[in-house]
């Protein structure tokens, strides 16, 4: 029982130190820049537009493609 209390105490202390370092700005918070968000949004929108165009073409010419 005593070992468990010691381990929990050490874990809580380590966690508290991690929180303090994070709040001081010592740790990298992994912030994403707005440029990255814009690039990813454009990439996803472009991929969806291309996939949608392919789907429309396939549906439109499905009868002609079925004979291939």
PyMOL commands that set and color helices and strands:
alter all, ss='L'
color gray80, all
select helices_A, chain A and resi 2-24+34-60+62-66
alter helices_A, ss='H'
color red, helices_A
deselect
rebuild
show_as cartoon
